[in-house]
Amino acid sequence: MRATTHQRFTASIVFLSTAAFFMMALLAAYGKFNPWPYPCSFKQKYNLPCPTCGMTTAVLAFVRGKIGDSFLIQPAAALLSFALVICGFLAFLVAGFGVYFSFLKRLFEEIKLRHIVLAVIVIIVAGWAVTLSRLMAMNK
């Protein structure tokens, strides 16, 4: 199925955003860019790791090609990075070649934005649970 002009434009925006995210992460991974110059205020205030604790480190490991290490550091970040790579690749195919897959049409018709937001929240909370359980295991 051929992609419409609107679908190709939207896919271009998604691809360019994904590429920019991973380019910034790659620059940060090799010390050319510091995304978080300040310490975590959540950790300082509550003396607990924040819900996204370890995500930056996991994404940096992911862009270095250490995908297994990325899953060990913060499973939620690795899973979201992997999903972002798949989205970026599909967006590249739609934007660059005009190929619109029928499963994408069904996916966007059946899945609403609130479902995606809820899934991301669940993934982040699950990753935080892993981080907290590791902290509790280390303190025993």
Secondary structure, DSSP 8 states (H G I E B T S, - for coil): -B--HHHHHHHHHHHHHHHHHHHHHHHHHTTS--S--S--HHHHHHSS--TTTTHHHHHHHHHTT-HHHHHHH-HHHHHHHHHHHHHHHHHHHHHHH-B--HHHHHHHHH--HHHHHHHHHHHHHHHHHHHHHHHHHHT-
